[in-house]
Structures are given as C-alpha cells and as structure tokens.
Amino acid sequence: MRASKKLIAPACLTLCALNAEAGVILLYHHVDVNTPAITSISPDQFDKHLAIIEKEGFRVLSLDTLIDNALNGDADVKEVAITFDDGYESNYLLAYPLLRKHAIPATVFLTTRFLEERAPLWTCRVEYAVGRSQRTEARVEIEGTVVSGTLNSEDARVELLRRLKNALKATDQSRLAEYCGSIEDQLGVRLDLAGDDEPARQPLSWEQVSEMADSGLISFGGHSHRHVILGRCQEESMREEVRLCNDVLRTRLGDAQRTFAYPNGKPGDYSQTSHEAVAAAGFSCALITVEGPCTVGRTSPFGAPRVSVSGDTEPWSLVGRLVRPGSNAATARTED
C-alpha cells in the first residue's frame, strides 16, 4: 500500500548537512515500490540520492567513523553515513547492488527475531492487514482505546494505518502480538511470510548478511529482538530485548556489534534506563530518529540523531534544495 501524499525528506537531509556543524546520519527503511511511502524509497530514487551525494562532494563514511569523528570533535560538515532499519531482504536485493555500484558503505540495523524465525514484524502485519483487507470498515480496541475507520479509499487506509500504529506503539509492548491478532481478525487478513515472496516484507537471510559483511562495505547493528518500543517496556523486558539482540548478532556474525538503533526512536521511546540497558547488552552507541545533524554538541554515544529519508521527492526538487541551502525545507515524519 502506498501513501498518496508526497513527502520531501531528502530536501531536509541536504539542508541539515549543509547547515550543520557536523555530519549527518541518514535513515532509510525499504528500498521498494510496494511498501508504504512514509518508510520507502524506490531503487531508482535511491540511486539518484547516492549520485547526488557524490556529485555534491559529500564524503560517505562508515557509521563507526562518523560517530567517532563527532565524539572526538573531528567531524566535518560534508560527512555522511547511511543506515537502514529493520533488515528487509530488499536491502540486499535492491539497495546493496547500488551501494556497490557507488562504492558507498552503509550500516543495516537488524531486528533479530525477524531474521532468526522469519516471523513478520508487527508493523508489517498491520500494514498488510490494512492494505489487503476487503472489509469496508474496522473497529479495534487497543488497551481501552477504540480505533476505528473506513477502508473505502487509499487515504482512509493510510489514516487508519497511522492511527493503529500510533496506538500500538503507545501500548503495553508485551501485548503487541495479541493486538495485532485482533486487528488481523477484524480485517480478515493475516500475513504469512512463507506464502508471500515479496522481498518488501521478507527478512534478510543470514547468508545474505554474511555476504554483505564479507564485502567490507556493509556493517550491521542491533534494532532489538522483536521490534518493540523499548520505552514502553518493563525494565526486565527491555534488558532482555537488547541482550537477546546482541547475543544473536554475536552468534551469527562472530562478534558483538557496536551500534544499536532504537525502534521508532522518538522521544519517549528511549530513556536513561534504556541507554543503560543497551550499554549493558554490549552496545557502545545508540541512534535515535530525532531529526538533526550529528553535531558534537548534541551527540552522545547513546542518542545520536538521524535524518529520515523516504517518500516521493522528484529529482529536480532534491537538486533544488542542494543548490539553495538557505531555503526552508519541509521535514517529513517517518515511522518505525
């Protein structure tokens, strides 16, 4: 399902980079044309992003190098790092060839249960149910709050999906599976990855991860085990989520991974307690999704900002923002 409203996040990334005192960490999710526009970019558009970044003289660094530069006071305004959240197979099938073409490094943050059990992310379950349902309306109770809406137009589906996701992000995370089941029952559609060969919803395989890691171009980090919102978890559950995540990464990749990205990553989704849990699990850096450059004054190892990139920006619009760094850029809000 695609959102009908066009977004212009790439303009924001350009403006932030040119006006910042330090580099920028870019955040992508899907590289695909069959997923929600708010978290997606087409392969052709992604290729154009990489080309523009090169043309405008940005230095694309590994995430580790950019973070170290920011913390050590050695950052430069034209430094960029590229990241992907969740661990979708399209990152390998569609993004990785383009990264190799441009010889540009990137970091992919993995939701480890997604890969280990090939169990669909709760966000994908809800997107699939809302996008594929033949019902005309829905009414679901989530922790005492009724979320209802029609499905008689694309805009109505986008709005219902937004409201359902927001309600699920704010709820008791131990009940996510239960509430997703209720939504699927109400809408009469259930996602089964075994019967769905679209890479848009499929996770990476560990063989694909290994191949990308061996290339030296792609690194990996943690994104929790079940894609829960850590700030909505009880402390014991929070610690278990990040510990399991890095344990799986250590087993599969041979070493504990340094970087972690908070699911959703907005204020309230992380805290000092979650930072401590992330550190205790063996991670030494955590990224959020609060928009902004990775400035030394704002960055700590546990709370590095990123600039979310998604939507249907036309190339001329992105180029226009590159050549007019003093103009006002709209900021797009991405989820998950």
RANOR-V83366 format. One line per field, one symbol per residue. phi: phi as a letter, one per 20 degrees, with the letter a starting at -180 (. if undefined). psi: psi as a letter, one per 40 degrees, with the letter a starting at -180 (. if undefined). burial: 1 if it has 16 or more other C-alpha atoms within 10 Angstrom, else 0. Layout:
phi=???
psi=???
burial=???
This chain:
phi=.dfeeedcggfffffgffdeebfcdecdcedaddcggfccbfgfffgfgfffgffenfeedfggfffffffemdfcfdeccdccdnoefffefdeggfffgeldfbcdedeffgefdlefffffffgffffdfefebbbceclndedcrecebffffffffgfffffffeefffdgffffffffffembcfcffdceffgdeegefffgffffffmeddcbecnedmeeffdefgffgffgffggffffffednbfeedccfgmmegnebafffgffffffoedbcdddffqfefffdedgcqffcdfcaodffgffffgffecfefeefdeddcm
psi=hhidhiifddddddddddeieaahhihichgiefihddfiiidddddddddddddeeihhiidddddddddeeeiidfhiihihidfidddddddddddddefhiihhhhhdddddefhiiddddddddddeieieiihhhhfehhhiiifeiddddddddddddddddeiheeedddddddddddefhhhhddehehedeiiiiddddddddddedhiiaifidefihdeeiiddddddddddddddddddeeiiidiihhhdfiheeiidddddddddeeieihiaehhiigiddehidgfhiihhhiafhiddddddddegeeihhihihii.
burial=111000111111111111011111111111110111111111101111110110000111111001101110001111111111111111110111011000011111111111100111111111111111100011010100000011100000111110011011101010010011111101101110100000111111100010010000111111111111111110000110111111111000100111111111110011000110111011101111111111110011111111111111100001101100100010111111
